[in-house]
Amino acid sequence: MKLKKVSQQTIVITGATSGIGLTTARMAARKGARLVLIARNEEALRQLADELNSKNTEAIYFAADVADENALRNAADAAIARFGGFDTWVNNAGVSIYGEILETQLEDMRRLFDTNFWGVVNGSRIAAEHLKNRGGALINIGSVLSDRAIPVQGVYSASKHAVKGFTDALRMELESENYPISVTLIKPSAINTPYTEHARNLMSREPNVPPPVYAPELVAEAILFCAQNVVRDFTVGEGGKMISLMGNLAPRLTDKAMEWSAAATQQKASPDLGNRPDSLYETHSDLRERGNYDGIVFEESLYQRAKLNPLLTSAILIGGAAALVAVVAGKSNRERNGDEVNHRNLQNEQPRSLEVGHS
């Protein structure tokens, strides 16, 4: 399966007016892609489309709630009418709830799943129906919490586990039919976006993303890489990869570590603002890529460099291995040469010893 270069693609992005979606839209525009922008905030969409079109990008927008399948189908129809179709569909829209499961209303849980899970289901079905005859990429945004649940964001974790299961099953079904669709699950670590500000908060203090925290540009870079390359899944950030590995290798130990640290690392020192707006039911996106995290934000990831440049990484590893072999071989040669010298010395010394013994 061969995917087009981003510069030759029409890309559909949900949740395009904030955080990862917004960063991806702007990065894709700089690379020459045509864009179909989807979000609930029509005014923010219009501003973003105007911004991108003023820079010689072809961008259209469609206001839709991803939980509304018909609205998403209308957005896909708009993409087909304007551009003749699309090549990559990115299911990015999402929202969270900070609070313990027993304190969360069932209505709020269902609403979160409407966005995070059913929004992905709706977008994936629409994208697959179009791409199965055209070819292209379906990219679903999961989370490191797709692999490892965390207290305080239990409902969000459950929704991202559901996204992973759905994505993996859909990938297998599409492959079994030989449809030319690349299906990728992106699993970001903690990212500095307005995510916490848009989340519903049931805690006494303001929510926080637990460190290490990474820049949204790293996720956007991963998304656009997977739009051009067939990739099964892609974890963004070493911190998240480590959490996933710990959860698989030592689940009970990870449970205890999470129980001890999760609540504290997901709360700021400042008290809850009280009655603050969130995006669970209504949109409050305002074209901001980054959030209000006040700690260190990692702008780069060596782990990601390795994933994006496997040949370079392999060359470095092979070179390192070769250097190690050379060092070991050199040591062995020196030891062998030393043994030979010692052996010759012994041979030279032995006759003299015998002569002295017989005199």
C-alpha positions in Angstrom: 0.0 0.0 0.0 1.4 3.4 -1.0 0.1 6.6 0.5 0.4 10.0 -1.1 2.7 12.8 0.1 0.9 15.3 2.4 1.4 18.0 -0.2 -0.8 15.9 -2.6 -3.5 15.1 0.0 -6.9 16.4 1.1 -7.0 15.8 4.9 -10.1 15.9 7.1 -9.5 16.8 10.8 -12.1 16.7 13.5 -11.5 18.9 16.6 -9.7 21.3 14.4 -10.0 24.5 16.4 -7.9 23.6 19.5 -4.8 21.8 20.7 -3.6 18.8 18.6 -6.2 19.3 15.9 -5.3 23.0 15.4 -1.6 22.3 15.4 -2.0 19.5 12.9 -4.1 21.7 10.6 -1.6 24.5 10.6 1.3 22.1 10.1 -0.5 20.3 7.2 -1.2 23.6 5.6 2.4 24.6 5.6 3.2 21.3 3.9 0.7 22.1 1.1 -2.3 19.9 2.0 -5.9 20.8 1.3 -7.9 20.8 4.4 -11.4 20.0 5.6 -11.8 21.4 9.1 -14.5 20.0 11.5 -15.4 21.2 15.0 -18.4 22.5 16.9 -17.3 26.2 17.0 -18.3 27.6 13.7 -16.9 31.1 14.3 -13.5 29.6 15.3 -13.6 27.4 12.2 -14.3 30.4 10.0 -11.4 32.3 11.4 -9.1 29.4 11.0 -10.1 28.8 7.4 -9.6 32.4 6.6 -6.2 32.3 8.2 -5.1 29.3 6.2 -6.6 30.4 2.9 -4.8 33.8 3.3 -1.6 31.7 3.2 -2.4 30.0 -0.1 -3.9 26.9 1.5 -7.2 25.5 0.2 -9.3 25.0 3.3 -13.0 24.6 3.9 -14.8 24.1 7.2 -18.0 22.4 8.4 -19.5 22.9 11.9 -20.5 19.5 13.3 -20.6 17.5 16.5 -18.8 14.2 15.9 -21.4 12.4 17.9 -23.9 13.3 15.1 -23.3 10.8 12.3 -25.4 12.7 9.8 -23.6 16.0 10.4 -20.3 14.2 9.8 -21.6 12.6 6.6 -22.6 16.1 5.4 -19.0 17.2 6.1 -17.6 14.3 4.1 -20.0 15.2 1.2 -18.7 18.8 1.4 -15.2 17.5 1.0 -16.2 15.4 -2.0 -18.0 18.3 -3.6 -15.1 20.7 -3.2 -12.0 18.5 -3.6 -13.4 15.3 -5.3 -12.8 13.3 -2.1 -10.2 13.0 0.7 -7.1 11.0 1.3 -6.7 11.1 5.1 -9.3 11.3 7.9 -8.1 12.2 11.4 -10.5 11.5 14.3 -9.1 13.9 16.9 -12.1 15.4 18.7 -12.1 14.6 22.4 -12.9 15.8 25.9 -12.1 14.6 29.5 -13.6 14.5 33.0 -11.4 14.9 36.0 -12.9 13.2 39.0 -13.5 9.8 40.6 -15.8 7.4 38.8 -18.2 7.1 41.8 -18.6 10.9 41.8 -19.3 11.2 38.0 -22.8 11.4 36.7 -23.8 8.6 34.3 -25.1 11.3 31.9 -21.7 12.9 31.8 -20.0 9.5 31.2 -22.3 8.9 28.3 -21.7 12.3 26.9 -17.9 11.8 27.0 -18.3 8.5 25.2 -20.5 10.1 22.6 -17.5 12.3 21.7 -14.5 10.2 22.4 -15.8 6.8 21.3 -18.9 7.2 19.1 -17.3 10.2 17.4 -14.4 7.9 16.3 -16.8 5.2 15.3 -18.9 7.6 13.1 -15.8 9.2 11.5 -14.1 5.8 10.9 -17.1 4.3 9.2 -17.6 7.3 6.9 -13.9 7.5 6.1 -13.6 3.7 5.4 -16.7 3.8 3.1 -15.0 6.5 1.0 -11.4 5.2 1.2 -12.0 1.5 0.4 -12.3 2.4 -3.3 -9.8 5.3 -3.3 -7.2 4.3 -0.8 -5.8 6.4 2.0 -5.2 6.7 5.7 -7.6 6.6 8.7 -5.9 8.0 11.8 -7.6 7.7 15.2 -6.3 9.7 18.2 -6.2 7.4 21.2 -3.9 8.0 24.2 -1.3 6.4 26.3 -4.3 5.8 28.5 -5.5 3.4 25.8 -2.9 1.1 27.2 -2.8 2.0 30.8 -5.8 3.4 32.8 -5.2 6.1 35.4 -7.2 7.1 38.5 -9.0 10.5 38.4 -9.5 10.1 34.6 -11.1 6.7 34.7 -13.9 7.5 32.3 -11.6 9.1 29.8 -9.2 6.1 30.1 -12.2 3.7 29.4 -13.1 5.7 26.3 -9.6 5.5 25.0 -9.4 1.8 25.7 -12.6 1.5 23.6 -11.0 3.5 20.8 -8.0 1.2 20.8 -10.2 -2.0 20.7 -12.4 -0.5 17.9 -9.4 0.6 15.9 -7.6 -2.7 16.1 -10.7 -4.7 15.1 -11.5 -2.4 12.2 -8.0 -2.6 11.0 -8.1 -6.4 10.8 -11.5 -6.4 9.1 -10.4 -3.9 6.4 -7.1 -5.9 5.9 -9.0 -9.1 5.5 -11.0 -7.5 2.7 -7.8 -6.2 1.1 -9.1 -2.6 1.2 -6.2 -0.1 0.6 -6.7 1.7 3.9 -3.9 2.3 6.4 -5.4 2.4 9.9 -3.3 4.0 12.6 -3.8 4.6 16.3 -1.8 7.6 17.7 -1.2 7.4 21.4 0.0 10.7 22.8 1.6 11.1 26.2 0.6 14.1 28.3 0.5 17.1 25.9 0.5 20.8 26.6 -2.9 21.8 25.0 -6.0 23.4 26.5 -7.2 19.9 27.3 -7.4 20.5 31.1 -9.2 23.8 30.6 -11.8 22.2 28.4 -12.3 19.2 30.7 -15.1 18.9 33.2 -13.6 19.2 36.7 -15.1 17.4 39.8 -12.0 18.0 42.0 -11.4 20.7 44.6 -8.4 21.9 42.7 -7.7 22.8 39.1 -6.8 19.9 36.9 -3.3 19.3 35.6 -1.5 17.1 33.1 1.1 14.8 34.8 4.7 15.2 33.7 6.6 14.6 31.5 4.6 16.9 29.2 5.3 17.2 25.5 4.6 19.9 22.8 1.6 19.4 20.5 3.8 19.8 17.5 5.2 16.3 18.2 1.7 14.8 17.9 1.0 16.7 14.7 4.3 15.5 13.3 3.4 11.9 14.1 -0.1 12.3 12.5 1.3 13.7 9.3 4.0 11.0 9.2 1.3 8.3 9.5 -0.7 10.0 6.8 2.2 9.2 4.4 3.4 5.9 5.8 1.6 2.7 6.8 2.0 2.6 10.6 0.0 0.4 13.0 0.3 2.6 16.0 2.5 5.4 17.2 3.2 6.4 20.8 4.2 10.1 21.2 6.6 10.7 24.1 9.1 8.5 26.0 7.1 9.0 29.2 4.0 7.5 27.8 5.8 4.6 26.3 7.4 3.8 29.6 4.0 3.9 31.4 2.6 1.4 28.8 5.6 -0.9 29.2 5.3 -0.8 33.0 1.6 -1.5 32.8 2.3 -4.6 30.7 5.3 -5.9 32.6 4.4 -5.1 36.2 0.6 -4.3 36.3 0.2 -4.6 40.1 3.3 -2.5 40.8 2.0 0.1 38.3 -1.4 0.1 40.1 0.3 0.9 43.3 2.5 3.6 41.8 -0.6 5.2 40.2 -2.6 5.0 43.4 0.2 6.8 45.2 0.9 9.5 42.7 -1.9 10.0 40.2 -4.2 12.2 42.2 -1.4 14.6 43.2 0.2 14.9 39.8 -3.2 15.6 38.1 -4.1 18.6 40.4 -2.6 22.1 40.6 -2.1 23.9 43.8 -4.7 26.5 42.8 -8.3 25.8 43.9 -11.1 24.9 41.4 -12.3 28.1 39.8 -15.9 27.1 40.3 -18.6 27.0 37.6 -15.9 27.4 35.0 -17.0 26.5 31.4 -16.0 23.2 30.0 -16.4 21.5 26.6 -18.3 18.4 27.6 -21.6 19.7 26.2 -20.8 23.1 24.7 -17.7 24.2 22.8 -15.3 26.8 24.2 -12.4 26.3 21.7 -10.6 29.6 20.9 -7.9 28.7 18.4 -5.2 28.0 21.0 -2.7 25.2 20.4 -1.2 25.2 23.9 -2.6 25.2 27.3 -1.7 26.7 30.7 0.7 24.1 31.9 3.4 25.9 33.9 6.1 23.2 34.1 8.7 22.0 31.6 7.4 21.2 28.2 9.6 18.9 26.1 9.8 20.3 22.6 11.7 17.3 21.2 11.7 13.5 21.7 14.6 11.2 21.0 12.2 8.3 20.9 10.2 10.0 18.2 13.3 10.8 16.2 14.1 7.1 16.3 10.6 6.1 15.1 10.6 8.7 12.3 14.2 7.9 11.1 14.5 4.1 11.5 17.3 3.8 8.9 19.4 6.4 10.7 18.6 4.7 14.0 19.6 1.3 12.6 22.8 2.8 11.2 23.6 4.3 14.6 22.9 1.0 16.3 24.9 -1.0 13.7 27.7 1.5 14.0 27.6 1.2 17.8 27.6 -2.6 17.6 30.5 -2.6 15.1 32.5 -0.3 17.4 31.8 -2.6 20.3 32.8 -5.6 18.3 36.0 -3.8 17.2 36.8 -2.9 20.9 36.2 -6.5 22.0 38.1 -7.9 19.0 41.0 -5.5 19.7 41.1 -6.6 23.3 41.0 -10.2 22.2 43.9 -9.6 19.8 45.9 -7.9 22.4 45.3 -10.7 24.8 46.1 -13.3 22.2 49.3 -11.5 21.2 50.2 -11.2 24.8 49.6 -14.9 25.3 51.8 -15.6 22.2 54.6 -13.4 23.6 54.4 -15.1 26.9 54.4 -18.5 25.2 57.5 -17.6 23.2 59.2 -16.3 26.4 58.4 -19.6 28.1 59.8 -21.6 25.2 63.0 -19.5 25.3 63.3 -19.8 29.0 62.7 -23.5 29.3 65.9 -24.8 27.6 68.0 -22.6 29.8 66.3 -24.0 32.8 66.9 -27.5 31.7 70.6 -26.9 31.0 71.1 -25.4 34.4 69.3 -28.3 35.9 71.7 -30.8 34.2 75.0 -29.0 34.8 
